[in-house]
Amino acid sequence: MPVEVRLPTVLRPHAGGKSTVTAEGSTIGEVLADLVRTYPGMAGQVLTEDGTLHRFVNVYVDDDDVRYLDQLDTSVSDGDTVSILPAVAGG
Amino acid sequence: MLRVPAPVYAEIIGHCLRGLPDEACGLLGGDPQAGVVVRSYPTRNVAASAKLYTVDPGDHLRADRDAEERGLEIIGVFHSHTHTDAYPSPTDVAQAPDPAWHYVVVSLRDTHPTVRSYRIQGDLVDEEPVVVEPR
């Protein structure tokens, strides 16, 4: 099913500048894979080469961090909002 | 150039001082085209370290939503250096998440905090003036 995906500013140039896009899937993994298929410029920035979640990216389904749910197997439902945010860190 | 209203500038320094002995961090909400900070979003440092910072992801999500509701964007991040210069460390440069952001570093080494801002694109670090705008 289609879900709304909110993009961080760093990924928006790959989506023609859009801050929100739609992607298909019933799990986060499917949604992100669909996102990268539609916007190939995001390849490598959201998922790693072996298909896992990039460690410098945080993904939420509504208010829940998927790392505390089922990671890429976290299910998404109609009406959910997926938010992608970069990890912000340094020293 | 990064323009910061005086009250927001004070909030940034205050949050950094309150974070001692650890590094403190937060996000900057504003107008990316004009390089103007409108509000700061103090966040938790989940690294809880005097040498490292990680913006709490939940705080980031809330800041991002609040900024969107106000017609703003997250345009950068600020963090403190407890004992070193107000200059991006190699870790700061390596982990800078967005080349369009402003990176504010607050040094708490001396009696009076020093605040500087930078653009980080790849390995290139360019300082930009911080203009504190009067109330």
Backbone of each chain as ProteinMPNN parsed JSONL, in Angstrom:
{"seq_chain_A": "MPVEVRLPTVLRPHAGGKSTVTAEGSTIGEVLADLVRTYPGMAGQVLTEDGTLHRFVNVYVDDDDVRYLDQLDTSVSDGDTVSILPAVAGG", "coords_chain_A": {"N_chain_A": [[0.845, -1.197, 0.0], [0.358, 2.326, -0.555], [2.447, 4.645, 1.148], [3.165, 7.684, 2.907], [6.242, 9.308, 2.675], [8.511, 11.129, 4.438], [11.145, 13.209, 3.602], [14.565, 13.906, 4.463], [16.393, 17.019, 4.194], [18.786, 16.511, 2.902], [18.328, 14.419, 1.162], [16.419, 15.326, -0.576], [17.166, 16.598, -3.07], [17.479, 14.385, -4.732], [14.954, 13.656, -5.243], [13.78, 15.443, -6.891], [13.571, 17.741, -5.392], [11.436, 17.497, -3.728], [9.815, 17.351, -0.534], [8.21, 15.479, 0.54], [7.246, 12.274, -0.414], [5.67, 9.494, -2.089], [5.618, 6.027, -1.4], [5.593, 2.499, -2.039], [4.674, -0.381, -0.146], [4.582, -2.976, 2.37], [6.159, -3.33, 4.459], [8.857, -1.672, 6.196], [11.269, -2.204, 4.938], [10.399, -2.869, 2.337], [9.227, -0.482, 1.593], [11.423, 1.303, 1.618], [13.043, 0.095, -0.305], [11.424, 0.438, -2.536], [11.442, 3.181, -2.642], [14.12, 3.719, -3.316], [14.196, 2.487, -5.774], [12.526, 4.154, -7.23], [13.801, 6.588, -6.942], [16.766, 6.544, -7.812], [19.082, 7.92, -7.132], [19.202, 7.955, -4.409], [20.258, 5.594, -3.67], [22.36, 3.675, -1.628], [22.435, 5.596, 0.312], [20.382, 5.262, 2.037], [19.861, 2.535, 2.323], [22.241, -0.055, 2.824], [24.736, -1.76, 0.747], [24.253, -4.447, 1.175], [21.632, -4.441, 1.759], [20.77, -3.637, 4.27], [19.683, -1.333, 6.866], [21.11, 1.833, 6.6], [23.613, 2.94, 8.829], [23.8, 5.582, 9.457], [21.357, 6.683, 9.249], [18.118, 7.385, 10.444], [14.986, 5.908, 10.831], [11.549, 6.371, 11.031], [8.312, 5.139, 11.84], [5.512, 6.801, 11.952], [5.639, 7.828, 15.222], [7.551, 6.066, 16.053], [10.741, 4.635, 16.276], [12.214, 2.55, 13.962], [14.286, 0.884, 14.589], [13.799, 0.036, 17.105], [11.65, -1.487, 16.811], [10.834, -3.728, 14.454], [13.032, -3.409, 12.812], [13.927, -3.469, 9.433], [11.833, -5.136, 8.902], [9.655, -4.052, 10.044], [6.243, -3.463, 10.071], [4.132, -1.527, 7.925], [1.239, 0.507, 7.699], [-1.757, 1.521, 5.975], [-2.017, 4.98, 5.81], [0.024, 5.476, 7.606], [2.922, 7.431, 8.386], [6.094, 7.602, 7.161], [9.194, 8.62, 8.279], [12.329, 9.807, 7.358], [15.405, 10.459, 8.701], [18.624, 11.983, 8.978], [21.321, 10.59, 10.875], [22.695, 12.544, 13.387], [25.688, 13.489, 14.456], [28.841, 13.781, 16.17], [31.907, 15.07, 17.442]], "CA_chain_A": [[0.0, 0.0, 0.0], [1.188, 3.546, -0.59], [2.636, 5.407, 2.383], [3.857, 8.952, 2.76], [7.614, 9.264, 3.181], [9.079, 12.463, 4.592], [12.564, 13.127, 3.299], [15.419, 14.954, 5.009], [16.826, 17.935, 3.137], [19.935, 15.989, 2.156], [17.863, 13.492, 0.12], [15.415, 15.939, -1.451], [17.613, 16.817, -4.462], [17.309, 13.164, -5.507], [13.515, 13.508, -5.511], [13.33, 16.677, -7.545], [13.342, 18.805, -4.423], [10.237, 17.249, -2.931], [10.061, 17.009, 0.86], [7.374, 14.316, 0.846], [6.955, 11.451, -1.591], [4.883, 8.296, -1.79], [6.284, 4.771, -1.75], [4.752, 1.319, -1.837], [5.241, -1.483, 0.613], [3.886, -3.33, 3.606], [7.17, -3.252, 5.506], [9.813, -0.576, 5.982], [12.224, -2.652, 3.922], [9.772, -2.757, 1.013], [9.031, 0.955, 1.311], [12.717, 1.904, 1.287], [13.483, -0.455, -1.588], [10.626, 1.11, -3.568], [11.938, 4.561, -2.692], [15.388, 3.724, -4.045], [13.881, 2.153, -7.186], [11.945, 5.342, -7.859], [14.8, 7.666, -6.892], [18.038, 5.799, -7.712], [20.128, 8.743, -6.522], [19.253, 7.694, -2.969], [20.898, 4.291, -3.433], [23.572, 3.76, -0.817], [22.312, 6.567, 1.403], [19.338, 4.814, 2.957], [20.157, 1.117, 2.541], [23.599, -0.433, 2.428], [24.784, -2.673, -0.409], [23.665, -5.75, 1.507], [20.197, -4.28, 1.994], [20.411, -3.274, 5.644], [19.493, 0.089, 7.087], [22.364, 2.555, 6.772], [23.691, 3.295, 10.249], [23.723, 7.024, 9.649], [19.992, 7.099, 8.936], [17.088, 6.954, 11.38], [13.698, 5.791, 10.144], [10.409, 6.31, 11.938], [6.935, 4.956, 11.398], [4.866, 7.762, 12.863], [6.547, 8.267, 16.283], [8.37, 4.936, 16.494], [12.008, 4.338, 15.604], [12.104, 1.147, 13.519], [15.333, 0.077, 15.225], [13.226, -0.503, 18.341], [10.509, -2.33, 16.424], [11.362, -4.891, 13.744], [14.007, -2.968, 11.821], [13.35, -3.389, 8.093], [10.614, -5.942, 8.84], [8.565, -3.317, 10.672], [5.131, -3.332, 9.13], [3.518, -0.206, 7.746], [-0.186, 0.406, 7.361], [-2.347, 2.654, 5.27], [-2.12, 6.156, 6.667], [1.263, 5.699, 8.356], [3.909, 8.332, 7.812], [7.483, 7.182, 7.363], [10.107, 9.775, 8.285], [13.745, 9.462, 7.265], [16.237, 11.546, 9.208], [20.027, 11.585, 9.105], [21.914, 10.595, 12.208], [23.476, 13.77, 13.564], [26.647, 13.167, 15.508], [30.198, 14.283, 15.976], [32.663, 15.032, 18.688]], "C_chain_A": [[0.876, 1.241, 0.0], [1.262, 4.204, 0.779], [3.38, 6.685, 2.065], [5.239, 8.819, 3.38], [8.147, 10.693, 3.236], [10.59, 12.351, 4.453], [13.351, 14.219, 4.009], [15.954, 15.814, 3.862], [17.944, 17.335, 2.291], [19.503, 15.033, 1.043], [16.925, 14.153, -0.889], [15.9, 16.22, -2.864], [17.436, 15.581, -5.336], [15.857, 12.91, -5.881], [12.967, 14.784, -6.133], [12.997, 17.793, -6.577], [12.138, 18.59, -3.52], [10.59, 16.857, -1.504], [9.263, 15.782, 1.275], [7.082, 13.582, -0.448], [6.109, 10.268, -1.151], [5.679, 7.077, -2.212], [5.367, 3.622, -1.38], [5.464, 0.289, -0.975], [4.419, -1.774, 1.848], [4.873, -3.448, 4.772], [8.095, -2.077, 5.187], [10.817, -0.954, 4.903], [11.667, -2.493, 2.521], [9.605, -1.294, 0.621], [10.355, 1.593, 0.89], [13.245, 1.376, -0.042], [12.721, 0.209, -2.733], [11.097, 2.55, -3.751], [13.212, 4.636, -3.545], [15.174, 3.35, -5.509], [13.366, 3.385, -7.916], [12.969, 6.47, -7.968], [16.192, 7.042, -6.732], [19.169, 6.593, -7.098], [20.262, 8.509, -5.03], [19.948, 6.375, -2.644], [22.176, 4.498, -2.637], [23.462, 4.731, 0.33], [21.264, 6.153, 2.423], [19.574, 3.347, 3.326], [21.592, 0.859, 2.117], [23.542, -1.399, 1.256], [24.165, -4.026, -0.096], [22.213, -5.615, 1.98], [19.798, -3.96, 3.414], [20.296, -1.752, 5.767], [20.842, 0.762, 7.337], [22.447, 3.08, 8.203], [23.641, 4.792, 10.508], [22.351, 7.586, 9.289], [19.064, 6.568, 10.021], [15.751, 6.964, 10.656], [12.605, 5.606, 11.183], [9.155, 5.917, 11.178], [6.098, 5.717, 12.403], [5.883, 8.163, 13.943], [7.56, 7.202, 16.692], [9.588, 4.709, 15.619], [12.019, 2.863, 15.229], [13.186, 0.266, 14.126], [14.834, -0.535, 16.525], [11.983, -1.334, 18.065], [11.097, -3.561, 15.718], [12.321, -4.506, 12.631], [13.329, -2.892, 10.442], [12.075, -4.224, 7.953], [9.434, -5.257, 9.506], [7.442, -3.103, 9.671], [4.633, -1.888, 9.07], [2.089, -0.406, 7.274], [-0.626, 1.651, 6.61], [-2.491, 3.827, 6.228], [-0.899, 6.425, 7.521], [2.122, 6.719, 7.624], [5.285, 7.813, 8.165], [8.359, 8.421, 7.286], [11.537, 9.258, 8.255], [14.536, 10.674, 7.736], [17.677, 11.09, 9.273], [20.408, 11.488, 10.574], [22.799, 11.821, 12.299], [24.407, 13.545, 14.739], [27.999, 13.769, 15.174], [30.936, 14.216, 17.301], [33.457, 16.294, 18.933]], "O_chain_A": [[2.003, 1.214, 0.495], [0.258, 4.306, 1.483], [4.126, 6.765, 1.089], [5.388, 8.283, 4.478], [8.224, 11.379, 2.217], [11.23, 11.516, 5.093], [12.864, 15.341, 4.146], [15.965, 15.389, 2.707], [18.039, 17.617, 1.096], [20.24, 14.854, 0.074], [16.668, 13.587, -1.952], [15.11, 16.092, -3.799], [17.262, 15.702, -6.549], [15.559, 12.063, -6.723], [11.812, 15.147, -5.911], [12.226, 18.693, -6.905], [11.856, 19.41, -2.646], [11.549, 16.119, -1.28], [9.604, 15.119, 2.255], [6.716, 14.191, -1.453], [5.868, 10.079, 0.042], [6.336, 7.085, -3.253], [4.487, 3.75, -0.529], [6.678, 0.109, -1.058], [3.656, -0.929, 2.316], [4.473, -3.639, 5.921], [8.112, -1.56, 4.069], [11.174, -0.132, 4.059], [12.367, -2.038, 1.616], [9.815, -0.918, -0.532], [10.401, 2.341, -0.087], [13.83, 2.129, -0.819], [13.3, 0.508, -3.777], [11.143, 3.067, -4.867], [13.35, 5.518, -4.392], [15.887, 3.838, -6.386], [13.721, 3.632, -9.069], [13.001, 7.207, -8.954], [16.732, 7.017, -5.626], [20.125, 6.009, -6.589], [21.296, 8.819, -4.439], [20.199, 6.073, -1.478], [22.974, 5.386, -2.937], [24.294, 4.712, 1.237], [21.265, 6.645, 3.552], [19.495, 2.97, 4.495], [22.096, 1.471, 1.175], [22.466, -1.809, 0.821], [23.618, -4.683, -0.981], [21.641, -6.555, 2.532], [18.614, -4.001, 3.746], [20.744, -0.999, 4.903], [21.619, 0.316, 8.181], [21.466, 3.605, 8.73], [23.459, 5.223, 11.646], [22.191, 8.785, 9.056], [19.21, 5.43, 10.465], [15.426, 7.919, 9.95], [12.725, 4.789, 12.095], [8.959, 6.307, 10.027], [5.989, 5.323, 13.564], [6.897, 8.781, 13.616], [8.354, 7.433, 17.604], [9.49, 4.604, 14.396], [11.85, 2.008, 16.098], [13.036, -0.955, 14.18], [15.392, -1.525, 16.996], [11.341, -1.826, 18.992], [11.796, -4.352, 16.351], [12.412, -5.2, 11.619], [12.257, -2.3, 10.319], [11.319, -4.044, 6.999], [8.333, -5.806, 9.537], [7.667, -2.621, 8.561], [4.711, -1.143, 10.046], [1.775, -1.352, 6.552], [0.045, 2.683, 6.617], [-3.026, 3.68, 7.327], [-0.79, 7.501, 8.109], [2.054, 6.85, 6.402], [5.601, 7.609, 9.337], [8.27, 9.187, 6.327], [11.907, 8.378, 9.033], [14.356, 11.78, 7.229], [17.94, 9.93, 9.59], [19.88, 12.219, 11.412], [23.57, 12.103, 11.382], [23.964, 13.426, 15.881], [28.256, 14.202, 14.051], [30.617, 13.4, 18.166], [34.144, 16.404, 19.949]]}, "seq_chain_B": "MLRVPAPVYAEIIGHCLRGLPDEACGLLGGDPQAGVVVRSYPTRNVAASAKLYTVDPGDHLRADRDAEERGLEIIGVFHSHTHTDAYPSPTDVAQAPDPAWHYVVVSLRDTHPTVRSYRIQGDLVDEEPVVVEPR", "coords_chain_B": {"N_chain_B": [[27.323, 33.326, 5.777], [25.779, 33.398, 8.947], [22.892, 34.281, 10.476], [21.738, 35.077, 13.649], [19.225, 35.485, 15.989], [19.514, 37.452, 18.959], [18.309, 36.387, 21.415], [18.104, 33.664, 20.743], [20.73, 33.0, 20.279], [21.689, 33.25, 22.885], [20.26, 31.158, 24.062], [21.415, 28.944, 22.842], [24.054, 29.012, 23.822], [23.465, 28.787, 26.542], [22.289, 26.23, 26.688], [24.485, 24.681, 26.004], [26.22, 25.221, 28.134], [24.722, 24.206, 30.257], [24.923, 21.546, 29.681], [27.376, 20.663, 30.524], [29.345, 18.317, 32.468], [29.463, 17.169, 29.942], [29.473, 17.089, 26.29], [27.15, 19.171, 24.62], [24.256, 19.401, 22.481], [22.278, 20.475, 19.671], [19.638, 21.424, 17.389], [19.179, 23.644, 14.596], [16.66, 25.755, 13.573], [15.309, 27.333, 10.742], [15.513, 29.678, 8.016], [16.637, 28.421, 5.123], [17.481, 29.627, 2.74], [18.027, 32.284, 3.33], [19.876, 32.052, 5.322], [19.237, 32.37, 8.001], [18.73, 31.871, 11.392], [15.882, 30.939, 13.117], [14.783, 29.66, 15.317], [16.125, 27.721, 18.039], [16.654, 24.269, 18.683], [17.191, 22.708, 21.385], [18.667, 19.616, 22.08], [18.832, 16.248, 23.403], [21.993, 14.77, 24.193], [22.695, 11.753, 23.277], [24.985, 10.305, 23.404], [26.165, 11.109, 25.683], [28.681, 12.179, 26.576], [31.897, 13.673, 27.146], [33.346, 14.011, 24.931], [32.076, 13.258, 22.619], [29.129, 13.621, 20.581], [25.723, 12.786, 20.027], [22.836, 13.535, 18.47], [19.735, 13.094, 19.953], [17.613, 10.873, 18.375], [14.784, 10.911, 18.559], [14.293, 13.468, 19.552], [15.192, 14.875, 17.37], [13.311, 14.16, 15.439], [11.005, 15.354, 16.524], [11.798, 18.032, 16.478], [12.078, 18.4, 13.739], [9.453, 18.096, 12.862], [8.208, 20.202, 14.213], [9.52, 22.375, 13.096], [8.638, 22.158, 10.449], [5.892, 22.645, 10.781], [5.982, 25.305, 11.413], [6.786, 26.422, 9.112], [9.464, 26.384, 8.687], [12.842, 25.13, 8.187], [15.11, 22.531, 9.226], [18.198, 23.768, 9.535], [20.708, 23.363, 10.4], [23.15, 22.349, 12.885], [24.137, 22.628, 16.3], [26.862, 22.249, 18.561], [28.802, 21.591, 21.523], [32.228, 22.051, 22.43], [34.01, 20.895, 25.011], [36.609, 21.327, 25.958], [38.193, 22.11, 23.872], [39.038, 23.965, 20.848], [36.709, 26.157, 19.125], [36.154, 24.756, 16.613], [35.504, 22.548, 13.917], [35.972, 19.144, 14.692], [37.927, 16.31, 13.478], [36.116, 14.188, 13.615], [33.677, 15.557, 13.585], [33.759, 16.58, 10.983], [33.873, 14.248, 9.448], [31.41, 13.09, 9.991], [29.487, 14.875, 9.28], [26.215, 15.455, 8.339], [24.875, 16.779, 6.241], [25.564, 18.666, 3.474], [24.428, 21.123, 3.072], [23.907, 22.274, 5.456], [24.468, 24.433, 8.35], [27.115, 24.455, 10.595], [27.526, 24.848, 13.846], [29.84, 25.519, 16.336], [30.488, 25.533, 19.733], [32.793, 26.644, 21.914], [33.717, 25.823, 25.164], [35.958, 26.143, 26.532], [37.281, 28.384, 27.578], [36.722, 31.151, 29.897], [34.687, 32.756, 28.848], [32.311, 31.642, 26.568], [33.008, 30.66, 23.176], [31.668, 31.155, 20.01], [31.361, 29.8, 16.869], [30.745, 29.385, 13.349], [30.36, 27.08, 10.619], [30.581, 25.873, 7.221], [30.411, 22.657, 5.957], [31.59, 20.663, 3.534], [32.064, 17.706, 2.203], [35.417, 17.125, 2.703], [35.992, 19.714, 3.094], [36.179, 22.577, 5.047], [34.72, 25.53, 5.816], [34.828, 28.566, 7.433], [32.185, 30.697, 8.493], [30.837, 33.98, 8.968], [29.233, 34.737, 12.071], [26.42, 36.46, 12.76], [25.004, 38.207, 15.242], [21.831, 39.146, 15.862], [20.204, 42.049, 17.032], [17.714, 42.221, 19.689]], "CA_chain_B": [[26.942, 34.098, 6.967], [24.665, 32.846, 9.714], [22.298, 35.317, 11.321], [21.1, 34.448, 14.809], [18.664, 36.463, 16.925], [20.227, 37.444, 20.25], [17.785, 35.42, 22.392], [18.411, 32.302, 20.302], [22.174, 32.879, 20.534], [21.823, 33.002, 24.324], [19.737, 29.803, 24.335], [22.409, 27.972, 22.379], [25.146, 28.997, 24.801], [22.924, 28.271, 27.803], [22.133, 24.768, 26.588], [25.828, 24.095, 26.029], [26.741, 25.315, 29.498], [23.964, 23.275, 31.105], [25.303, 20.17, 29.353], [28.646, 20.282, 31.147], [30.654, 18.189, 31.83], [29.401, 16.53, 28.637], [29.129, 17.919, 25.138], [25.724, 19.383, 24.41], [23.97, 19.55, 21.056], [20.92, 20.881, 19.326], [19.401, 21.71, 15.98], [18.85, 25.024, 14.276], [15.542, 25.883, 12.648], [15.316, 28.657, 10.136], [15.322, 29.875, 6.58], [17.901, 28.003, 4.509], [17.913, 30.537, 1.681], [18.538, 33.53, 3.904], [20.891, 31.789, 6.349], [18.753, 32.978, 9.238], [18.199, 30.967, 12.407], [14.686, 31.499, 13.74], [14.702, 29.087, 16.652], [17.023, 26.603, 18.307], [16.024, 23.089, 19.265], [18.133, 21.965, 22.227], [18.358, 18.189, 22.082], [19.662, 15.431, 24.272], [23.165, 14.112, 23.637], [22.568, 10.37, 23.757], [26.316, 9.761, 23.664], [26.455, 11.471, 27.09], [30.143, 12.117, 26.617], [32.604, 14.954, 27.06], [34.12, 14.036, 23.683], [31.246, 12.9, 21.473], [27.707, 13.921, 20.716], [24.76, 12.221, 19.087], [21.515, 14.129, 18.673], [18.704, 12.096, 20.203], [16.779, 10.8, 17.164], [13.412, 11.326, 18.833], [14.296, 14.942, 19.625], [15.345, 15.339, 15.986], [12.012, 13.997, 14.767], [10.096, 16.385, 17.029], [12.27, 19.32, 15.967], [11.783, 18.441, 12.306], [8.011, 18.32, 12.715], [7.893, 21.553, 14.679], [10.011, 23.307, 12.08], [7.739, 22.079, 9.288], [4.638, 23.32, 11.137], [6.232, 26.753, 11.454], [7.278, 26.882, 7.807], [10.92, 26.463, 8.74], [13.56, 23.875, 7.944], [16.3, 22.343, 10.052], [19.266, 24.281, 8.673], [22.037, 23.086, 10.937], [23.307, 21.74, 14.202], [25.175, 23.227, 17.147], [27.315, 21.391, 19.646], [29.861, 22.221, 22.304], [33.524, 21.423, 22.716], [34.204, 21.263, 26.415], [37.987, 21.725, 26.262], [38.967, 22.414, 22.666], [38.642, 25.151, 20.091], [35.433, 26.183, 18.403], [36.475, 24.375, 15.241], [35.056, 21.152, 13.737], [36.953, 18.095, 14.863], [37.868, 15.338, 12.376], [34.854, 13.445, 13.743], [32.604, 16.443, 13.106], [33.833, 16.674, 9.523], [33.563, 12.942, 8.849], [30.015, 12.702, 10.224], [28.557, 15.95, 8.905], [25.204, 14.749, 7.561], [24.219, 17.498, 5.152], [26.446, 19.763, 3.028], [23.715, 22.4, 3.039], [23.701, 22.75, 6.814], [25.422, 25.252, 9.079], [27.651, 23.692, 11.731], [27.94, 25.797, 14.878], [30.613, 24.891, 17.408], [30.601, 26.419, 20.885], [33.871, 26.208, 22.796], [33.542, 26.193, 26.569], [37.27, 26.005, 27.147], [37.644, 29.597, 28.308], [35.68, 31.695, 30.765], [33.576, 33.164, 27.992], [32.145, 30.74, 25.425], [33.258, 31.148, 21.818], [30.715, 30.558, 19.07], [31.74, 29.961, 15.456], [29.92, 28.572, 12.452], [31.091, 26.566, 9.473], [29.964, 25.019, 6.214], [31.261, 21.472, 5.779], [31.221, 19.954, 2.311], [33.124, 16.703, 2.072], [36.498, 17.414, 3.647], [36.235, 21.157, 3.105], [35.577, 23.294, 6.164], [34.82, 26.973, 5.607], [34.159, 29.328, 8.478], [31.313, 31.793, 8.041], [30.573, 34.899, 10.074], [27.99, 34.637, 12.836], [25.925, 37.801, 13.052], [23.972, 38.155, 16.27], [20.921, 40.256, 15.58], [19.653, 42.577, 18.276], [16.305, 41.95, 19.962]], "C_chain_B": [[25.757, 33.418, 7.648], [24.152, 33.945, 10.649], [21.49, 34.653, 12.424], [20.519, 35.54, 15.702], [19.335, 36.329, 18.291], [19.633, 36.458, 21.251], [18.106, 33.972, 22.019], [19.9, 32.013, 20.542], [22.411, 32.557, 22.013], [21.328, 31.605, 24.691], [20.764, 28.741, 23.964], [23.538, 27.862, 23.395], [24.662, 28.403, 26.113], [22.784, 26.765, 27.788], [23.497, 24.084, 26.649], [26.414, 24.127, 27.444], [26.027, 24.331, 30.428], [24.379, 21.831, 30.85], [26.584, 19.708, 30.002], [28.437, 19.281, 32.277], [30.635, 17.526, 30.454], [29.229, 17.554, 27.524], [27.613, 18.023, 25.08], [25.5, 19.6, 22.91], [22.529, 19.99, 20.858], [20.84, 21.192, 17.849], [18.976, 23.156, 15.799], [17.725, 25.037, 13.262], [15.535, 27.265, 12.047], [15.046, 28.631, 8.661], [16.621, 29.518, 5.87], [18.393, 28.97, 3.438], [18.587, 31.771, 2.246], [19.645, 33.31, 4.927], [20.528, 32.415, 7.683], [18.228, 31.888, 10.161], [16.992, 31.65, 13.037], [14.506, 30.938, 15.146], [15.714, 27.974, 16.81], [16.204, 25.478, 18.917], [17.072, 22.364, 20.097], [17.725, 20.497, 22.263], [19.228, 17.477, 23.111], [20.862, 14.899, 23.486], [23.128, 12.673, 24.131], [23.921, 9.692, 23.92], [26.734, 10.044, 25.1], [27.953, 11.426, 27.37], [30.723, 13.526, 26.56], [33.362, 15.084, 25.736], [33.273, 13.778, 22.435], [29.825, 13.409, 21.686], [26.934, 13.14, 19.656], [23.42, 12.842, 19.416], [20.494, 13.017, 18.864], [17.758, 12.045, 18.996], [15.331, 11.228, 17.381], [13.294, 12.833, 18.925], [14.406, 15.52, 18.219], [14.013, 15.255, 15.255], [11.053, 15.097, 15.21], [10.497, 17.761, 16.517], [11.902, 19.474, 14.493], [10.303, 18.729, 12.07], [7.624, 19.735, 13.121], [8.332, 22.575, 13.632], [9.064, 23.328, 10.88], [6.441, 22.824, 9.572], [4.783, 24.829, 11.121], [6.722, 27.291, 10.115], [8.78, 27.073, 7.773], [11.519, 25.14, 8.291], [14.651, 23.75, 8.996], [17.475, 22.718, 9.16], [20.651, 24.035, 9.252], [21.977, 22.497, 12.318], [24.332, 22.548, 14.985], [25.598, 22.191, 18.176], [28.492, 22.055, 20.335], [31.132, 21.372, 22.296], [33.892, 21.861, 24.115], [35.599, 21.805, 26.694], [38.803, 22.112, 25.048], [38.367, 23.601, 21.93], [37.256, 25.011, 19.463], [35.712, 25.953, 16.922], [36.068, 22.92, 15.069], [36.199, 20.163, 13.881], [36.929, 17.187, 13.627], [36.583, 14.509, 12.418], [33.681, 14.279, 13.236], [32.581, 16.482, 11.583], [33.383, 15.365, 8.879], [32.081, 12.614, 8.942], [29.022, 13.799, 9.877], [27.498, 15.386, 7.95], [24.694, 15.473, 6.318], [25.091, 18.677, 4.722], [25.757, 21.118, 2.984], [23.564, 23.013, 4.437], [24.778, 23.715, 7.285], [25.837, 24.465, 10.317], [28.231, 24.69, 12.729], [28.663, 25.033, 15.979], [30.801, 25.924, 18.514], [31.719, 25.886, 21.775], [33.639, 26.728, 24.201], [34.873, 26.131, 27.31], [37.599, 27.192, 28.049], [36.472, 30.097, 29.146], [34.442, 32.095, 29.975], [33.471, 32.223, 26.795], [32.449, 31.443, 24.106], [32.336, 30.414, 20.871], [31.18, 30.844, 17.649], [30.873, 29.038, 14.615], [30.697, 28.224, 11.192], [30.131, 25.916, 8.487], [30.943, 23.87, 5.998], [30.755, 20.726, 4.561], [32.341, 18.987, 1.983], [34.165, 16.953, 3.146], [36.738, 18.906, 3.823], [35.451, 21.819, 4.23], [35.794, 24.79, 5.933], [34.087, 27.692, 6.734], [33.298, 30.412, 7.841], [31.063, 32.707, 9.224], [29.249, 34.562, 10.76], [27.582, 36.059, 13.191], [24.785, 37.672, 14.049], [23.086, 39.385, 16.093], [20.265, 40.746, 16.855], [18.17, 42.24, 18.422], [15.449, 43.039, 19.322]], "O_chain_B": [[24.846, 32.924, 6.983], [24.886, 34.462, 11.492], [20.663, 33.778, 12.166], [21.249, 36.434, 16.13], [19.678, 35.227, 18.72], [20.396, 35.739, 21.897], [18.354, 33.148, 22.898], [20.27, 30.915, 20.957], [23.23, 31.7, 22.348], [21.92, 30.943, 25.544], [20.953, 27.763, 24.687], [23.933, 26.763, 23.784], [25.365, 27.604, 26.731], [23.121, 26.095, 28.765], [23.643, 23.032, 27.272], [27.033, 23.158, 27.886], [26.654, 23.704, 31.281], [24.202, 20.978, 31.72], [26.868, 18.511, 30.04], [27.438, 19.379, 32.99], [31.694, 17.337, 29.855], [28.893, 18.714, 27.764], [26.892, 17.093, 25.441], [26.426, 19.935, 22.171], [21.69, 19.888, 21.753], [21.851, 21.22, 17.149], [18.482, 23.801, 16.724], [17.822, 24.404, 12.211], [15.732, 28.258, 12.748], [14.44, 27.702, 8.125], [17.61, 30.239, 6.001], [19.601, 29.116, 3.248], [19.59, 32.247, 1.713], [20.287, 34.268, 5.359], [21.387, 32.923, 8.403], [17.386, 31.081, 9.766], [17.073, 32.809, 13.444], [14.118, 31.663, 16.062], [16.118, 27.35, 15.828], [15.193, 25.711, 19.579], [17.774, 21.496, 19.579], [16.551, 20.183, 22.457], [20.211, 18.02, 23.613], [20.769, 14.617, 22.291], [23.487, 12.4, 25.276], [24.003, 8.616, 24.512], [27.551, 9.321, 25.671], [28.42, 10.733, 28.274], [30.121, 14.443, 26.002], [33.947, 16.128, 25.448], [33.713, 14.053, 21.318], [29.379, 13.602, 22.817], [27.423, 12.876, 18.558], [22.921, 12.688, 20.531], [20.396, 12.107, 18.041], [17.166, 13.062, 18.634], [14.72, 11.834, 16.501], [12.324, 13.418, 18.444], [13.783, 16.536, 17.911], [13.635, 16.178, 14.533], [10.371, 15.703, 14.385], [9.638, 18.568, 16.162], [11.47, 20.541, 14.057], [9.946, 19.51, 11.188], [6.815, 20.385, 12.458], [7.604, 23.518, 13.324], [8.733, 24.394, 10.361], [5.941, 23.55, 8.714], [3.823, 25.55, 10.848], [7.037, 28.475, 9.995], [9.309, 27.818, 6.948], [10.809, 24.164, 8.049], [15.068, 24.746, 9.588], [17.723, 22.065, 8.147], [21.654, 24.448, 8.669], [20.91, 22.189, 12.848], [25.278, 23.087, 14.412], [24.797, 21.362, 18.608], [29.105, 22.974, 19.791], [31.092, 20.148, 22.171], [34.067, 23.051, 24.38], [35.766, 22.653, 27.57], [39.99, 22.412, 25.175], [37.344, 24.159, 22.325], [36.722, 23.914, 19.3], [35.526, 26.843, 16.093], [36.264, 22.123, 15.986], [37.257, 20.322, 13.273], [36.01, 17.282, 12.814], [36.027, 14.169, 11.373], [32.801, 13.769, 12.543], [31.516, 16.423, 10.968], [32.625, 15.358, 7.909], [31.544, 11.933, 8.068], [27.831, 13.661, 10.154], [27.836, 14.895, 6.873], [24.132, 14.836, 5.427], [25.333, 19.588, 5.513], [26.42, 22.149, 2.873], [23.134, 24.159, 4.566], [25.856, 23.803, 6.698], [24.997, 23.879, 11.0], [29.278, 25.293, 12.494], [28.162, 24.031, 16.49], [31.222, 27.052, 18.257], [31.602, 24.793, 22.33], [33.395, 27.917, 24.407], [34.919, 26.075, 28.539], [38.129, 27.021, 29.147], [35.377, 29.536, 29.106], [33.31, 31.815, 30.37], [34.454, 32.029, 26.08], [32.192, 32.635, 23.935], [32.232, 29.189, 20.923], [31.37, 32.001, 17.273], [30.338, 28.043, 15.105], [31.573, 28.971, 10.756], [29.038, 25.474, 8.843], [32.149, 24.083, 5.873], [29.634, 20.218, 4.551], [33.421, 19.385, 1.545], [33.855, 16.991, 4.337], [37.592, 19.314, 4.61], [34.238, 21.651, 4.354], [36.933, 25.252, 5.864], [32.899, 27.469, 6.966], [33.636, 30.967, 6.796], [31.076, 32.254, 10.369], [28.28, 34.158, 10.116], [28.331, 36.776, 13.855], [23.737, 37.102, 13.745], [23.555, 40.521, 16.169], [19.816, 39.942, 17.672], [17.466, 42.006, 17.439], [14.223, 43.005, 19.43]]}, "name": "protein", "num_of_chains": 2, "seq": "MPVEVRLPTVLRPHAGGKSTVTAEGSTIGEVLADLVRTYPGMAGQVLTEDGTLHRFVNVYVDDDDVRYLDQLDTSVSDGDTVSILPAVAGGMLRVPAPVYAEIIGHCLRGLPDEACGLLGGDPQAGVVVRSYPTRNVAASAKLYTVDPGDHLRADRDAEERGLEIIGVFHSHTHTDAYPSPTDVAQAPDPAWHYVVVSLRDTHPTVRSYRIQGDLVDEEPVVVEPR"}
